[in-house]
Each structure stands twice: as C-alpha cells, then as structure tokens.
Amino acid sequence: MTIAINTAVFLATLAGMEVFAWFAHKYVMHGWGWGWHRSHHEPREGWFEKNDLYAVVFAALAIVLIALGNAGWHPLEWIGAGMTAYGFLYFLAHDGLVHRRWPFRYVPRNGYLKRLYQAHLMHHAVRGKEGCVSFGFLRAPSVEALKKQLRELHDGPLQSAASSAAAKEGGGDPSIDRGT
C-alpha cells in the first residue's frame, strides 16, 4: 500500500505543480517578483538570466522536502520528488523547446508541443509584466483562445509584439501573427 500512496502523492504533486506554477508566474513573477523575472522577458546575454534564481529557489525547496522525507517526515520526500519531476519537465519544455537554451534546435510542427510553443510565444507577445496571457508552463491553451484574450486585454491585436516575441526566440511560427 505504501507504494500506491507514494505514487499517488508524487503524481498529485506533479499535477499540482502546474497550478502552483501558474499562480506563481502570474502573481509573483509578474507581480512583486518582477525584479528577477524581468530578465526572462528581455534579450538574454550569456547562458543565465536573473530569472534562473527561481529555479534555484524551487530546487532548494525540493531538496529540503526530500531530505525531511528521508528523515522520517513522510510523504515530504515524494512531494519533493514530484516538484523535481515537474522542474525537469519545465526544463525540457520551457528552457529547451521554447527558449532554445540547448545546443540543438527543434520547432514542433503539430500537436501538443506546437501548441505549447505557440502559447509561450503568445505570453511573450506583450512587453512588460502587464497584460500577458498563458501563465502555465505545461498547459497550453489554443492560440485562438490566447489571441482572443490578448484582444480583450489590449483592445486589438498585438501583431508587432507577437512578431517581436517570435523574433526573440529565433523565428517561430508565423501563423501566430496571421491569424491562421
């Protein structure tokens, strides 16, 4: 029974991290924590940006939870493991696929990965911290829904800003700007 409980805690944490990440991204990173996150919305110089400090903080928290769990405070180790797994998926999808912080390039042409890629580019279509959309990291709303949100927030399309976001990422899918 312990394996089932540990697995359930791990999977619930993994899923719950997307909710936590959405909240933290919208209200912390685009709120009082903008000082660190701003670097993520500006052209990056070098391998690291100040925003990477968030990864260090969350990794440290996961390590502490795993250590406490191993010291007898179960199921904290499985919560920490779920956080770590989410961080790994974030690293793959966000840092690797979307922001191309890896030495190879891949632009998805269809399916979930394309939607994820486009949703994050739409998040970067706005300059500054106000009026952004798509705050999750692994949940990817449709581009149509995000365009509608952007129009509602800004009283019209943001074609030039979306083009800037795609250019910042080294290209991207031009269909974001054409409404296709």
Kinemage of the C-alpha trace (Angstrom):
@kinemage 1
@onewidth
@group {chain A} dominant
@subgroup {mainchain}
@vectorlist {calphas} color= white
{ca met a 1} P 0.000 0.000 0.000
{ca thr a 2} L 2.905 2.368 0.672
{ca ile a 3} L 3.997 2.243 -2.979
{ca ala a 4} L 0.491 3.221 -4.101
{ca ile a 5} L 0.335 6.117 -1.628
{ca asn a 6} L 3.812 7.353 -2.558
{ca thr a 7} L 2.952 7.137 -6.262
{ca ala a 8} L -0.311 9.000 -5.692
{ca val a 9} L 1.466 11.752 -3.723
{ca phe a 10} L 4.148 12.020 -6.417
{ca leu a 11} L 1.588 12.238 -9.270
{ca ala a 12} L -0.673 14.648 -7.360
{ca thr a 13} L 2.332 16.898 -6.690
{ca leu a 14} L 3.426 16.700 -10.328
{ca ala a 15} L -0.058 17.750 -11.488
{ca gly a 16} L -0.473 20.314 -8.708
{ca met a 17} L 2.799 21.988 -9.639
{ca glu a 18} L 1.220 23.291 -12.849
{ca val a 19} L -1.444 25.045 -10.760
{ca phe a 20} L 1.216 26.355 -8.373
{ca ala a 21} L 3.439 27.413 -11.293
{ca trp a 22} L 0.548 29.280 -12.958
{ca phe a 23} L -0.184 31.138 -9.723
{ca ala a 24} L 3.497 31.880 -9.010
{ca his a 25} L 4.113 33.018 -12.595
{ca lys a 26} L 1.095 35.323 -12.714
{ca tyr a 27} L 1.141 36.793 -9.209
{ca val a 28} L 4.750 36.502 -8.054
{ca met a 29} L 6.892 36.629 -11.197
{ca his a 30} L 4.638 39.190 -12.883
{ca gly a 31} L 3.977 40.879 -9.535
{ca trp a 32} L 6.315 41.620 -6.654
{ca gly a 33} L 8.962 39.233 -8.059
{ca trp a 34} L 9.245 41.020 -11.403
{ca gly a 35} L 12.762 42.156 -10.497
{ca trp a 36} L 14.053 38.630 -11.147
{ca his a 37} L 11.575 37.652 -13.866
{ca arg a 38} L 12.071 40.792 -15.992
{ca ser a 39} L 15.292 39.292 -17.333
{ca his a 40} L 13.249 36.491 -18.893
{ca his a 41} L 11.249 38.997 -20.946
{ca glu a 42} L 14.349 40.770 -22.249
{ca pro a 43} L 17.013 39.536 -24.679
{ca arg a 44} L 19.321 37.143 -22.847
{ca glu a 45} L 23.038 37.743 -22.779
{ca gly a 46} L 25.028 34.642 -21.899
{ca trp a 47} L 23.803 31.323 -20.547
{ca phe a 48} L 21.979 32.546 -17.459
{ca glu a 49} L 19.451 35.193 -16.594
{ca lys a 50} L 18.359 36.546 -13.227
{ca asn a 51} L 15.059 34.658 -13.642
{ca asp a 52} L 17.021 31.401 -13.202
{ca leu a 53} L 17.177 32.226 -9.495
{ca tyr a 54} L 13.568 30.988 -9.289
{ca ala a 55} L 14.758 27.537 -10.393
{ca val a 56} L 17.446 27.611 -7.701
{ca val a 57} L 14.882 28.521 -5.012
{ca phe a 58} L 12.422 25.800 -6.091
{ca ala a 59} L 15.196 23.202 -6.415
{ca ala a 60} L 16.423 24.056 -2.901
{ca leu a 61} L 12.882 23.679 -1.573
{ca ala a 62} L 12.534 20.278 -3.281
{ca ile a 63} L 15.877 19.152 -1.826
{ca val a 64} L 14.786 20.199 1.673
{ca leu a 65} L 11.489 18.320 1.284
{ca ile a 66} L 13.254 15.173 0.066
{ca ala a 67} L 15.722 15.390 2.972
{ca leu a 68} L 12.918 15.878 5.505
{ca gly a 69} L 11.046 12.943 3.976
{ca asn a 70} L 14.113 10.740 4.256
{ca ala a 71} L 14.456 11.847 7.874
{ca gly a 72} L 11.010 10.424 8.630
{ca trp a 73} L 8.585 13.185 7.636
{ca his a 74} L 6.791 11.111 5.024
{ca pro a 75} L 5.406 11.851 2.410
{ca leu a 76} L 7.517 15.003 2.021
{ca glu a 77} L 10.136 13.111 0.015
{ca trp a 78} L 7.503 12.253 -2.611
{ca ile a 79} L 6.291 15.852 -2.714
{ca gly a 80} L 9.907 16.919 -3.287
{ca ala a 81} L 10.293 14.221 -5.947
{ca gly a 82} L 7.128 15.449 -7.707
{ca met a 83} L 8.471 19.000 -7.640
{ca thr a 84} L 11.766 17.753 -9.070
{ca ala a 85} L 9.988 15.860 -11.872
{ca tyr a 86} L 7.975 18.990 -12.712
{ca gly a 87} L 11.194 21.014 -12.767
{ca phe a 88} L 12.715 18.522 -15.189
{ca leu a 89} L 9.668 18.714 -17.496
{ca tyr a 90} L 9.821 22.511 -17.250
{ca phe a 91} L 13.500 22.416 -18.187
{ca leu a 92} L 12.760 20.231 -21.223
{ca ala a 93} L 9.704 22.132 -22.468
{ca his a 94} L 10.345 25.718 -21.443
{ca asp a 95} L 14.101 26.147 -21.435
{ca gly a 96} L 14.832 23.638 -24.186
{ca leu a 97} L 11.945 23.609 -26.627
{ca val a 98} L 10.602 27.150 -26.314
{ca his a 99} L 13.609 29.262 -25.374
{ca arg a 100} L 16.225 27.109 -27.084
{ca arg a 101} L 18.774 27.140 -24.314
{ca trp a 102} L 20.106 23.867 -25.682
{ca pro a 103} L 22.693 23.450 -28.435
{ca phe a 104} L 20.135 21.971 -30.867
{ca arg a 105} L 17.012 23.454 -32.430
{ca tyr a 106} L 13.596 21.872 -32.858
{ca val a 107} L 10.445 23.717 -33.841
{ca pro a 108} L 7.392 21.468 -33.464
{ca arg a 109} L 5.086 21.453 -36.488
{ca asn a 110} L 1.928 19.977 -34.954
{ca gly a 111} L 0.241 18.630 -31.859
{ca tyr a 112} L 0.709 19.463 -28.220
{ca leu a 113} L 4.331 20.598 -28.495
{ca lys a 114} L 3.440 23.129 -31.216
{ca arg a 115} L 0.568 24.429 -29.078
{ca leu a 116} L 2.883 24.669 -26.051
{ca tyr a 117} L 5.492 26.501 -28.108
{ca gln a 118} L 2.948 28.954 -29.531
{ca ala a 119} L 1.244 29.546 -26.165
{ca his a 120} L 4.529 30.592 -24.621
{ca leu a 121} L 5.376 32.857 -27.541
{ca met a 122} L 1.976 34.467 -27.035
{ca his a 123} L 2.921 35.018 -23.388
{ca his a 124} L 5.960 36.957 -24.608
{ca ala a 125} L 3.899 38.941 -27.143
{ca val a 126} L 3.443 41.701 -24.562
{ca arg a 127} L 6.239 43.973 -23.455
{ca gly a 128} L 6.469 44.329 -19.703
{ca lys a 129} L 4.684 42.493 -16.942
{ca glu a 130} L 1.094 43.667 -17.501
{ca gly a 131} L -1.439 42.215 -19.935
{ca cys a 132} L 0.263 38.867 -20.588
{ca val a 133} L -1.565 35.594 -21.223
{ca ser a 134} L -0.736 31.903 -20.744
{ca phe a 135} L 0.976 31.728 -17.364
{ca gly a 136} L 1.209 27.956 -17.136
{ca phe a 137} L 4.299 26.103 -18.251
{ca leu a 138} L 2.961 22.737 -19.392
{ca arg a 139} L -0.709 23.556 -20.041
{ca ala a 140} L -1.097 25.085 -23.456
{ca pro a 141} L -4.334 26.873 -24.333
{ca ser a 142} L -5.111 27.174 -28.024
{ca val a 143} L -3.603 30.063 -29.931
{ca glu a 144} L -7.118 31.185 -30.856
{ca ala a 145} L -8.121 31.440 -27.184
{ca leu a 146} L -4.922 33.344 -26.364
{ca lys a 147} L -5.412 35.753 -29.275
{ca lys a 148} L -8.929 36.444 -28.015
{ca gln a 149} L -7.582 37.115 -24.505
{ca leu a 150} L -4.926 39.457 -25.892
{ca arg a 151} L -7.512 41.361 -27.951
{ca glu a 152} L -9.715 41.725 -24.867
{ca leu a 153} L -6.809 42.894 -22.718
{ca his a 154} L -5.390 45.312 -25.278
{ca asp a 155} L -8.385 46.367 -27.404
{ca gly a 156} L -6.958 44.860 -30.581
{ca pro a 157} L -4.287 42.554 -31.991
{ca leu a 158} L -0.662 42.681 -30.921
{ca gln a 159} L 0.825 41.633 -34.219
{ca ser a 160} L 4.011 43.637 -33.899
{ca ala a 161} L 4.641 42.470 -30.343
{ca ala a 162} L 3.931 38.849 -31.296
{ca ser a 163} L 6.388 39.210 -34.168
{ca ser a 164} L 8.932 40.593 -31.727
{ca ala a 165} L 8.420 37.613 -29.429
{ca ala a 166} L 8.884 35.175 -32.300
{ca ala a 167} L 11.991 37.048 -33.463
{ca lys a 168} L 13.426 36.972 -29.922
{ca glu a 169} L 13.106 33.205 -29.983
{ca gly a 170} L 14.885 32.906 -33.303
{ca gly a 171} L 11.931 32.555 -35.601
{ca gly a 172} L 8.846 30.760 -34.544
{ca asp a 173} L 5.614 30.051 -36.239
{ca pro a 174} L 4.485 32.961 -38.404
{ca ser a 175} L 0.884 31.700 -38.201
{ca ile a 176} L 0.738 33.328 -34.771
{ca asp a 177} L 0.659 36.724 -36.484
{ca arg a 178} L -1.502 35.865 -39.492
{ca gly a 179} L -4.445 34.516 -37.549
{ca thr a 180} L -4.230 31.067 -39.116
